[in-house]
């Protein structure tokens, strides 16, 4: 099979107190980590169901301390797992692109673990857009972005100068891509707070993510 790109997930091990802390309250740290684990597992399902890509996960944090650790370890056996490198989040993103390209020598299409509503069909269509552009960017509803695809992953070094987790991160990322022919993908919502988490869960009711939110609601 000819692979069109590496499909890179930049992920944090869902450790209580470290993952999805903006869901607390109303969630406890353990519940927030359960939700994060569910989102990551759903994301990995979508990635593994996407044709003609090399699945890669750039991971930080301790899986041994993570919620749903055994499930995550079982799924991660089917992907290339790379450690995240760098101090800032922007540095880790740039390094993850470089490391993924070094591992497989392909264009890199990168997502996070905050969009459990992703499907293999949407991912395949989005990755295929790289055939017509130098780069593709998926804007997020909060002003950030949910996906960045680069034909030349070395361009990800430009991310090092982009402030992350701001309402203008998407616009600044687009500017950092300079004169590249950049195609825009559909706008999606990142799961950063409980309101957005519930909105996203309502659109994908049969996912682990929705089940984790439903369980949290049942406990309240």
Secondary structure, 3 states (H helix, E strand, C coil): CCCCEEEEEEEECCECCCCCHHHCCCCCHHHHHHHHHHHHHHHHHHHHCCCCEEEEEEEECCHHHECCHHHHHHHHCCCEEEECCCCCHHHHHHHHHHHHHHHHCCCEEEECCCCCCCCHHHHHHHHHHHHCCCEEEEEECCCCEEEEEECCHHHHHHHHHCCCCCCCHHHHHHHHCCCCCEEEEEEECCCCCHHHHHHHHHHCCCCHHHHHHHHHHHHC
